[in-house]
Amino acid sequence: MPQALMIRRSFVRNRRHLINVLVIALVSTFAIRPIHAQATKSAADIVALLEKSGYSYTKVGDGVWEIPGTGKNVKTFGIRLALAEDILLVMVKLADRKDLKLQPAALTKLLELNHKFDSIKVALSEEMLYVRMDTHLRLLDNQELKYLVEQIANAADEMYPQVKPFLAGAK
């Protein structure tokens, strides 16, 4: 048998094997997904945790709540909780983007803050500068919720004075 024909048969056999493996992987992924979807907490579960936590809160929209926060450096701020599929985002707005003086020193400071606060992200969207933490809903319980709220509140209060010099009109 010519060598080219043997190589081609081997290629076809390996290709069939690869296709079989991919089909099995896809079927497994879709078969597992409904089980995971059933285990995901709902907005009602988040509300139940908020009620149990003792925090006062308001509903801002579907899957979005706000807890009032206070600090030493920032007297009052809102701690937003937003449900995004199987993730709970916890965030605090530090400033409107339009008020930021985006210069190299400011951007360097933001990167340094990202380094300093390991589990908290400093983020800049089209609208605002904010700090954020998130968790998978399957990990969320009352203790984790309180941890997230306390951490984000403390980080926002500690970061604000470091960001303030880069805000328009800051003294």
N, C-alpha and C positions, 0 to 999 in steps of 0.2 A: 504494500500500500504506500503510495507516495506520501512524503512527509507533510506536504502542504495540506493534504486531505486530513491527516491525523490531527494537525494543529487546528484546522477548522472545526472538526468534530469535538475536540477538547474545548474550544472556545464556546461552541453552542451548548455543550453540557454545562460548563461553568456559568454561562449566561442564564440558563434555566434554573440552576441552583440559586443564583443571586436573585432572580425574580421570585422564586419560592420563599426565600428568606424575607424579602421585602413585603410580600403579601402577608406572611405570618406576623411580621412586626406591625403592619398597619391594622390588621384584624385585632391583634392584642391591644393596641392603643385604643381603638374604638370600643372594644369590649370592656375595658377598665374605666373609661371616661364616665359612663352613667353612674357607676358606683361612687366615684369621686364627687360627681355633681350632687348626689343625694346627701353626701356628708357635709356639704358646704353650708355654713351658717347663712341665714337670711337677714334682711333688715329687721325683722321682728326679734331675732336673736340679739342683734346689736342693741336695740331699744331695751330689751330685758337686761342686758349687761349694764347699760347706762343707768337704768332705774336702780339696779342693785348696787352700783358703784357709789351712789350718793351725790354724784355731780349734778348740778343743775345744767340743763341743756335745752336747746331749741332745735326744732327741725327746720333746716334751711331749704331742703328739697328732697326728692326721692333719693334715699340712700346717702343723704348728707345731713350731718348734725353739727352744732357748734356749742362748745363748752366755754364759758367765760374764764379767762385767765388773768392773773395779776402777777406783778413782779416788782423787784426793787428798782430796776432801770426803766421798765415800761409799766406804767400804772395799770393799764387794761389792754387786753388783746383777745382775739378769738382763736380758739383751738378747734380747727375743723377736722371732722372725721368723715371720710368719704369711702363708700363701699364701691369697689371696682372688681367685679367678678369674685375671685376667691382671695382678694387682698383688701385689707383695711388700711387706708392712707390716713395719717395723722399729721396735720400741718399747721403752721402759723405764718402769716404774712408779715414780713419785716418792713417792706416798703413797696410802693408802686414803682414799676420800672421807669416810668417817665421822670421820677424824682431822683433817679440814680445818676451820678456822674461816672459813667463807665470809662475810667481811665486805667492805665496799667497798675497803679497803686491799689485801686479798688479791686481789680480783678485778682491781683496777688493776694490781697487780704481774704477774699472769698475762697481762694484755693487753700490758704493756710487754715481757715476755719473748717473746711472740709477735712483737712488732715487732723486737726485737733479733736474733732467730734467724730469718733469712729462710726457709730451706727446712725448718725444723723446726717442727712444730705442737705447742703445748701444749694438751692436751685434758682435759676433765673428763667422765667417763662416770658412770653410776649407781654404779659400784663404786670408781673410782679416778681420781687425777690422774696423767697420764702424758705423756711426750713421744714424738713419732712422726715418722717419715719414711716415704715410700713411693716405689716406682719401678715402672714397667711392666716386666713380665718380659722383653719383647723387648729391653730395654736392659741387662738384668742379665748381667754377666760377673764374673770374679773381682775385677777392679779396682773395679768399681762396688759389689760386696758389701763389700769391705774399706773403701771410702769411707763407705758407709752405717753400718757398724758403728762405725767410729772417730768419725764425726760425732755419732751418737746417744749414744755413751758420753761423749764430751767435753761435749756439751750437758747431759746428765743430771747429770754431776758439777758443772758450773758453775751449773746452775739450782737444785740442791737447797738450798744455803745461803740462797738468796734466797727459797725457799718455806718453809723450816724455821720461821721466826718465826710462820707462820700455821697451824702444826700444834698440835693439842691437846697440852699438856704440854711444849711447846718452851720452852727457856730462852734 
